Amino acid sequence: MDADPDLFKAIGDATRRTILDELTDKDGQTLFEICGRLTMKHGLTSSRQAISQHLAVLEQAGLVHTRRQGRYKFHHIDTGPLRSIVERWPIDREEPNP
């Protein structure tokens, strides 16, 4: 079973991988929090609109889910879609004999 092409597109970008790293470190962040962490910890000065677009790509690939609470939108990481990559190229295969 092939992994979804949206998944490869999503993880193919360094900024999106950094966003996933930040959500792994602290899940359930708002756009404001994510932008602040990217600026302070990584020196990324992308606009809120650019980060929002990156989050939309991650959401389309199923790597991020959102939850609204009042006027806030919280972003949560979901690593489930990454299983298709591990299933396609297993990590713990036996080494070939020379």
Secondary structure as UniProt FT lines:
FT   HELIX           5..11
FT   HELIX           14..25
FT   HELIX           31..42
FT   HELIX           48..60
FT   TURN            61..62
FT   STRAND          64..69
FT   TURN            70..71
FT   STRAND          72..77
FT   HELIX           80..82
FT   HELIX           83..88
//
